[in-house]
Amino acid sequence: MSRTRVWLFGATLAVYVAIVVGVLTTSKLVTLDWQVMLWRPYKQWPQIHAFLDYFVVLGQRGPTAVMVLAWLSWRAWRRRTLYPLLVLGTSLLLLNITVGAVKYGLGRLGPHYATTVGSAEMFAGGDIFPSGHTANAVVTWGVLAYLGTTPRARRWGSIASALLALGVGATTVYLGTHWVSDVLLGWAAGLLILLALPWFEPAMASAEARLTAGWARLFHRGSRRNARSLTAVPLGALARADGDDDGPDDTSAARLPVTAKGPHAAARPTAARQAPGRHERTTTTPAGSRRPQSEHPRSAGPLVHQQARGRGVAG
């Protein structure tokens, strides 16, 4: 929080308190409210009524939150960070708490429900003071300027969000849904939230670190579980192929790669064992079967004489 921002926050807070006190004491501010209300701006310029009915939607919490959330979600995905979403969530949470508490605490009635001319209409069960449309416009569009990555983007974003907030506030007065003092307090309430956001930066950074770490642990755990499920069946098939006297069943043999012809070669996967070298191969009998190395003589001489003797007998 810079010194300039602290001074701005203090000045805005003073204006906020002054507006509340002015309405509670039924000062000239309330007189201005009634003068504008009885003037009925929507009857002075009826030609723009239809357009402003749609324009005021830019201050409604639901539509504006969806639009800004879509844009910030794309930015968060592209930059691989949750920071934009956390800023939006924190600002909307502060808006609901602060503005909502004052609204229902003061209970002011709107112009369409006023009962006594010149009265402040306070503590009558209303929820109009401060203007939620105005405060929401300041916060929601101001967040985009707050998240600007360059000074130029922040400057132009601040100008655009200020114009939108001013337009939405003036539109509510034109339509007769808010008093002038409601709009003034809504501007101050939204600006206070934007100015206070740097104080919540450590909490948002901590929340982002915890969420990122939790997601990483969950993803790692899911990857290990998938790896175990993929390797469980092939390893069992290899064990049956090597250790079972009856040989592997049809289903396991179908899953194993075949690298040579013959009944014995079909059950031996190439990835399970490395093929022995020429000097490590066992001697093959005429019948084609392999025997352990220890059953054969160390030298090939006697084996040759035995085979020759056998052929002589057979002849």
N, C-alpha and C positions, 0 to 999 in steps of 0.2 A: 504494500500500500504506500504509494508516494505521498509526499506532503501536499501536493496540489489536490490529489484525490481526497485526502482527509479533510482539507478545507472545504471542498465541494460537498462532501458528505455532511459536514457540520452545517453549512449554509442551507442545504436542502432540508435537513432535519428541522432547522429553525422555521423555515417556511411551512413545513408540514404541520408543526405544532401551532403556528399562527393561524393557519386556515381552520384547524379544528376548534381553537379557542374562539375565532371570529364567528363560527356557526353556532357554537354553544351559547355564546352571549347575545345572539341575535343582533349582530352588528350590521354595518352598511353592506357587508358581503351578502347577508341574507336578503336585504332590500334589492340588491342587484339581481339576485336569483329570481325574485318575484317579478321584477320588471322585464327581464328577458323572457320569462315563462309566459307572462300575460301578453307580450308582444307577438308570440307564436311565430317563430321564424319559418316554420314549414308552410304557413299560409302566405308569407311574404314572397317566397320563391317556390311556388309549387312545381315549377318545371323541372327542378333538379331532385325532386323527392324520390322518383323511381331509381335514379342512379345511386343516390346515397343510401337507399335501402340495401343495395348490394355492397356498396363500399364499406359499410359499417361491419360487415362480416370479417374484415381484416383485423378486427379487434376481438372477435369471439375466440375463446380459449381453445375449443375443439378444432375448428378448421385450421387456425394458425399453427397450433401445436403439431398437427399432422404434416402440414407443408414444411415447417422448419425441421421436424424430425426426419423426414425423408431426405432432405438435403444434407443434414449433419450425419445421418447414417452412412450415406455414400462417402462423405469425407472421412469418417472414422474407418470405414473399410479400406479406403484407398491408402490411408496413412498408417493403418494397422495400430490404431490407438482408440481408446474409449473416452479420451478427454472431451471431445465436443459433446458427446451424449451426456457425460457427467455434468458439464456446465449447464446444459439445457435443463436436465433434471433438477439440479440444485436451485436454479433460478425459479423454475415453476413451483418447486416445493416452498421456497421462501415467499413467493407471491401468494400462494393459497393460504399459508399460515398467517401472514401479516395482514393482507387485505381482507381476508375472510374474518379474522378476529375483530377488526375495526368495524367492518360492515355490520355484523350481528351484534356487536357490543353497543354501537350507537343507535342502531335501529331506525334510521331516517327513512321517511317515506319519499317516493318520487313525485315529480310534478303532476303526473296523472292521478295520483292518489292523495294529493294534498287536501287538507280539511279546512284550514284557517288561513286566510290571506295575511301575509306578513310573518307567519310563524316559521320557525326553523324545522318543524315536523320531526323533532328528534325523539328517540326512545318510544316510537310508536309501532314497533314491530316490522319496520322496513329493512331493506338490505341494499341501499342505493349509494351509500356514502362510505368510502370513495368509489369512483366509477371503475368497475372491473374491466370494462372494455378498454378504457384508456390505459390503465395500469398494465393490462395484458399486452396491449400494442407496444408500449414502451419496452417491456421486458423481452417479449418474444422476438421482435425485430431488432432490439438492441443487442441481443446475444450474438447475432450475426456480425455486428460491428465489433463486439468484444472479442470474437474469435478471428478477426482479421489477421492475416499473416504478415502484412506489410503496413507501414504507416499510411500509405495512400489508401489501401483498402479499408483500414479502420476509419479514416477521415470521411471517405465517401459513404461508407456504411453508416456512420453516425448521422450524417446529413439525411440520408434516405430514411432511416428509422425514425428520426425526429419529425420529418415531414409526415410520415405515416401516422405517428402517434398524435401529432397536432390535428391532422385531418379526422382521425377517428373520434377524438374528443370533441371537436367542433360539430361533427355529425350527430353525436348523441344529444347535444344541446339543440341542434336544429330540429331533430325528430321529437323533442320534448320528453325524452326518456331520462334525462339527467339535469340537475341544476348545474349552474356554472361552477359553483364551489365543489361539486362532486368531481368535475373534470379537473379542476386545479389540484385537488388532493390526489386524484389518480395519477396525474403526471409526476407529482412529488413522490408518491409511493413507488412507482416503477423506477424512477431515477435512483432512489435510495437502494433498491435491490441491486441495480447494475453497479453502483458505486461500492457496494459492500461485497461483491463477488471475490475480489482478491483476498479477503480475509478467510475465505473458504477454500482457497487453493491447496493448502496442506491436506485438508480432509479429502479433497477430490483426488489428490495424488496418491494418498494412502489407499483410498477405495479402488483406484485403478490398479495399483500394485497387487492388492489382494485378489481382485477379480481375475487379473491376468495369471497370477500364480495358481489360483484354483482351477482355471480353465486348462492350464498346462498340465496339472496333475491329473485332471479328469481325462484329458486326451491321451496322456501317457499310459494311464491305467487301461483305457479302452484299446490302445494299440497292443499292449502286452496280452490282453485277453484274446484279441483277434489272432495274434500270432500263435498262442497256445492252441486255439481251436483249429487253425490251419495245419499245424504240424502233428497233432495228436494221431490222426488216422494213418498217414504215411509211415510214421515211426512204428506203429503197431504192425503194419503190414510188413515192414522190413524185419521186425523181430520174428514174426511167424515164418517168413520166407527163409531165414537163416537157421532158426532153432527147431522148427517143427519137423518131425520125421515124416509125416504124411505129406508135407509140402503145403504151400499156400492154397487157399481156396480160390475159386474162380474170380470172385469179386476183387480180392486183393491183387491177384495176378494181373487183372485187367488194368489196374491203376498203375502198375510198375512198368517202367520203360524196358523194352526188349532190345537188346543190342546184338544178339547172335541167334542162330537157329539151334533147335534142339531142346529137349525137355529141361535140361539143367541150366542152359543159358537163359531161358525165358524167365526164370525165377530170380535172376541176379540183376539188380539195378546197377546201372553204371555210376549213379551218384552216390550209392551207399559205400562202395569200396573202390579203391584204386586198383587198376589192373596190375598184376605182378609183372616184374621184369622177366626177361628171357631166362636169367639164371635162377629165378625163384620158382619157376613153374615145376609142378610135379610131373613125374613120368607118366605117360599115357599108355595103358595096356592095349593090346590089339582089339579088345572088346569096346574100347572107347571110354571106359569109366576111369575116374581119378581115385587114387588111393593116397593115404597119408604118406609124407616123405619118409617116415621112419620105416615103412614096410618094404621099401626098395633098397637094393644094395647101393653102397656108396659109389661103386664103379660100374661102368656099363659093360665091362668085359665079360663077366660071368653071364650076364643077361643075354648077350649076343650068342654065347656058346649054347646056352640053354635053348634059345629059340632055334638055333641051327640044328641042335640035336633033335628037337621036337619035329622039325620039318623032315629030318631024315627018317625018323620013325614013321611019320605019317606017310612018307613016300614008299 
